[in-house]
């Protein structure tokens, strides 16, 4: 069975020989683990089951300000702090609740096409499930332009502006979706958009349904019209809208945080409809547990979430720089050798 076949079986909620898995890393952690293992190419030996090309907005480092990067939308990202991969916004693009002085960038088609061709070639070679995607796909793109507090306030006081902003983001995204889906070889499309806190949605379920849901539905439908799987990333607790996401066509929910969800009850309630991607905590387990505890918890998680398919075993996020490399090694050991542990 190829890695792609295994993922497709899991997504159709059928039991697989082993549970498909995927591990990604922040740049800091990758270097740490590579140094520990003495192998800068270790990622290609993990046998990840998925690979993808996700557009977040290409960035260019500001020549006069090392560690600061400007993206295609004009947002400057400060990466001088602990987060070297994304950073935090350092400027405000939309100072007022108005779109009249802002124009969205052109879709960078040439760069995207090169990425798509590369990832499809790699995916074919490694027999993986391959997806295209958009990070900052709706709410996150809006608040990086307008500011988090401003946008949440606008949802109550300036709803017409919020509708216009989100429609503009959706229109931009649809161009990328169509470009990616012109390559029939992609198996799915990934949307990254953090909606949750540790306890509930940032904007609450009603505002999410009013502003976010219609645009996600439009984008999901575009993907489904080509017979592809829809993957949604959101950190935090978003269980209140699981029925909404199922209704509009979601296939895979990532990331599934065990410090937030009761994995047994969520699997029982939604496991027939959603495939869960994640489940191995980067918040509490991987940074602080022993290697043996990592192995034990990973085995337990796979047994619960992997029953009858519908699970991609993975850390809940790209593994951050505070995780001891010995713990990463323990995780890889279990995922690669499931037949010995399960």
N, C-alpha and C positions, 0 to 999 in steps of 0.2 A: 504494500500500500504506500503510495506517495504521500508526502506531507500535505499537498493540496487535497488529495482524496480524503485524507483523515479529517481535515478542517471541514470540508463539505459535508461529510457524514455527521460530524458534531453539530454543524449548523442545521442539519435536518433532524436533529434530536434522536440520533441513533448511536448506540454504544460503539465505541471504537476500540481497537486493540490496545492502544495507549492513548491517553488524553493529549491532544495537540497543545503545544506550548510556545511561548514567545517571551524573550527577555530583552529589554532595552536599557540603556545606561545614559546618565548625564556624562558630559565630557570628563569631568573631574573623576567620577567613579570608574569610568572606562580605563583611564590612565592608571589608576590605583590597582585595579584588578589585573591589567596587562603586566604591570611591574611585578605584582605578586606571583603571577603564573609564569612570568618570563616569556610571554607570548603576545606580541602586539596584534596578532591576527586571531586571537582566541574566539572572537565573536563569530567567525565563520565556521567554527568547529562545534558550536552549541547545537546546531541543527534546528534553528528557529523555523517554525512552520508558516510564518507569514512575513511578507515584506511589503513596504509601501512607499509612496512618494506623496508627502503632504505639504501643501502650500500654506505657509504661515505669513508670507510677505517677505520678500528678499530684503536683506539688510546690508548696509554699507557703513563701515566704521568712519566716524567723523575724523578727518585728518588732524584737526586742531584739538581734539578731545579724546584721547585714548580711552578705550573701554566704553564708549558711547556709540551707538549704532542707530542709523535712521532707516526705517523701512519704507516700502513703496507708498505707504499712505501718509508719510510725513511724520510719523510718530518716532520720537527718539527714545531708545531703550538704554537704560543705565545698567551695564553689566560689570560694574566695578565692585559690587557686593558679593555675597555668597553665591548667588544664582548667576553662573556664567553662561547658561544656555539660553535663557529668555531675558532675564533682567526685569526691571520695572520701568513703566513709562516716565519720562522726564519732562514732558511738555504736554500742552493741551491744544488740540487742533480746533475743535469747535467750542469757542468761548461763549457763544450764545446758542439758544435752541433754534438754530436756523441752518439750512443747507445752502443758502443763496451764495455764499462766498467759498464753497468747497466743491471741488470736482474730484471724483474718484479716479484713480490711476487707470491706465490701460492694462488689460490683462497681459502679463509677460509671457506671451505664447511660446516664443522661441526657447526660453529657459525651461518652461514647463515641458515642452515636447522632448527636450533632451533628457530631462529627469524621467519622464514616462518611458522613453525608449530604453534607458539604462535599467530601470527597476524591472521592467518586463523581461528584459534579457536575463537579468540575474534570477528573477523568479522562475523563468522557464528552466534555466540551468539547474537550479536547486529544487525544482519540482514543488514550489511553494504556492500558497494562496497569495495573490497579489492584489493590492488595492491602491487606488488614488485617493486623495483626500484634501480637505481644507481645515486648517486649524483656525481658531478665532472666527468661527463660522457664522456667528450672529450676535449674540449678546456681548461676547468678548470684543468683537471688532467694534461694536457700537461704543462700549465704555472706554476702550483705549482711545477713541477719537474725542469723546465728550467728557470723560471722567466718570468714575463709578457713582459717586454721590450725585453728580448732576443728572446722570441718566436715570437713576432711580427716582429722583425728584420729578424729572420730566415725564415719567410714566404716569404721574398723578396730575401734574400741572400743565404739561405741554404734550398731550397724547398725539396730536396731529403731527408734530415734529418727529416724535418717536416712530410713528408709522412710516413717515417719509424716509427717515434714516434707515430703518430696517428693510424697507422695500429696496432702497438703493444697494444695500449690502447683499440682499438676496439676488438682485439683478446681476451684480458683479459675480457672485458665486455661481449662478446658473451658467455663465459663460465658461467658467472653469470646469464645471460638471460636464457640460456638452463636449468640451475639448477632450477631457479624459475618456468619456464614454465613446468618443469616435474611435478609440482603440477598443475593439470588442474583446480583447484578451483580459482586461481587468475583471476580477471576480467580484469586487465590491467597491464601495465608496465610503470613506471615513469622514465624519464630521467631529471636530473638536470644539467644545463650547462649555465652559464650566458654569453650571447653574446652581450648584449646591454648596451649602455650608455643612459643618458637622451635624447640624440639626436643621434640616429643612432647606427649602429653596431660598436663594438670596432675595428674589423679588416676590416670593410667595406664589402659590399655584394659580391664583386667579389672574395676576398680571402676566405670568408665563403663558397662560392659555390665550390671553388677549393679544399679546405682542409677539411672542416667540413661536408658539405652536403653528400659526398659519404659514409662516415662512418656512419652518422646518418641513411642514407637510408638502409645500410646493417643491422643495428640494428633494425630499424623499421620493415623491412621485416621479420626478425626473429620472432618478436612479432606477426605480422599480420598473419604469417603462422599458428599460433595456434588459430587464431580467437579472439585475445585479443585487447583491446583498447590501443592506444599509447598516453601517456601524456608527454608533454614537458614543463619543467620550464625554463624560462629565464627572468631575470630582464631586464629592459631597453626597448628601442624602437627598435623592430625588424620587424616592419611592412613591410620593403622592401623584406623580405624573407617569408612572409606569403604564397604567391603562391608556393614557393619551398617546404615549409613544408607540405602544402596540397597535392602537387604532390607526395611526398614520403610517405604519409600515416598518417600524424598527425591527431588525433581526438580531443585532448584537449590541449589548450594553457593556461599555468599558469606561470607567474602571470600577470594579466591584470591591468596595472597601469593607473588610470584615470588622473593623472597629466601629462601623456605622450600621451595617446590616446584620441581622440574624440570618446567617447563610442557609441554614436548614429551612426556615420558614419561607424565605424569599424563593429558594429553589422550588419548594413545594407549591407556592402560589403562582409563580410566573415562569417556572422552568419549562413548561410546555410551549411557551410563546417566545421567550428570549433566550439567546445564548449569552452566557456571562463570561467576560474576559477580564481576568484579574484575580482577586481573591487572596493574594499573598501580600501581606501588609508591608508597605515601605515606611509606614508611620510608626509602628510599634514593634513588629516582629523582626524584620531584617536588620534594623540598626542595633537592637538591644538583646536579642536572644543569642543563645549559644548555637554552634553548628548542629548539634544533636537536636535541639529544640526546633531549629529551622526544618530539619528533615521530618520530624514528627508532625509538625503542624502542616507542612506541605502535603504529606501523605493523607492526613485527615481531610484537608480541604479538597484534594482531588477525589477522594472517595465520596464526599458529599455532593460536590458540584458536578462531578463527572458522571454520575449515575444517569444512564439513559441518554448520554450525549449532552449537548447544550453547554459545553464548557471549554474555554481555552485557558489553560493554566498560565499564570503570569503574575509578576509583581504588579501592584496596583498603580504603579507609575514607572517612568524611567528611574532606575535605581539611583538614588542620590549619593552624594559624596560622603555621607556619614555612615555608610554601611561597611563593616569590616569585610575585606576580601575573602576571608575564610567562610563567611556566611554566604557569600555569592557562590563560592565553590560547593558548599553543601546543597544549595538550591539546585545548581546545575546537575550535581550528582543524582539527585532524586528524579528530576525531570528527564534526564537522559536514560535512566535505568529503571523506569517505572515497573518493569516486569519483575525486578528483584525486590521491590518494596511494597507492591500492592497485591 
